[in-house]
Amino acid sequence: MKIFRITLYSALIFVLFSCVKQETEDKTLTPLLEVEGKFLYVEDVQNIIPPNVSPADSLEIAERFERKWITDVLLYQNSKRNITDKDEIDRLIEEYRKSLIIHQYQQLLLASRLPESPSDEELKSFYEQYGDQLTLNENILKGLFLVVPTNAPQIANVRNWVKSGNTKALESIEKYSIRNAISYDYFGDRWIPFAEVLKKIPLQLEQPENFLATNRYYETSDSTKQYFLRIEAYKTIGQTEPFEMAKQKISDLIINKLKSKIISDFENELYNDAIKDGTVNYFNN
């Protein structure tokens, strides 16, 4: 039996890695094994073997797949023989099937009626009305962050450029960074979490909010690097989330609300039409 199985798997590996795939015109499958009337085919196993694996690895994958397939068939067949409340299972299956069909139809309905995205006017209107409910759960800031070697040239100029932060200074920093910076990140036009900056700088803060409130420029160094941070603007935990950051969240909220309305309106339309046209028949008892 063992010799037979080795031979069988050798044949399987040959099929899986053969350069020429034999197919009949009617594409009949090649049976590998049978369990209680259920067949596993060579092609089924072939489909789960990743490309460019060794014969030994492909054999191991095939054996695991075969064992799982056999176990699933045996477990299912054994369960069918021992479960007595089949009516309840049939009811649950039908309920699940009904839910799937309804869900699929609802998705088609939404796809045909939903806009691609809310307009900017809708987003701004929502923010103006409900923005105070969109609060930050992290500290954020705008600015720039520059890291250079401690022996980098023109440190005094770099310090003045970062402190200034005007357009000319930013141009100087960008040109300087190409040759001298270890890293440079300008985020004066977008909000980023303060925690991201703290990961890159040797600075331990017990009260980050106080640091943000009292610093517009910060500089520090270690044995190899000089760190420069300019803070253009900041917001702290509990404050209202800026509109730029909240836009996607607001869009999702509007779309989800619109989805619920479309489905609810359609259900009401179905119900009212059914009552009017006599689809629903009440019996007088």
Beta strands, then each sheet from edge to edge (+ up, - down):
strand 1: 31-35
strand 2: 38-41
strand 3: 140-149
strand 4: 183-193
strand 5: 217-221
strand 6: 225-235
sheet 1: 1+ 2-
sheet 2: 4+ 3- 6+ 5-
end
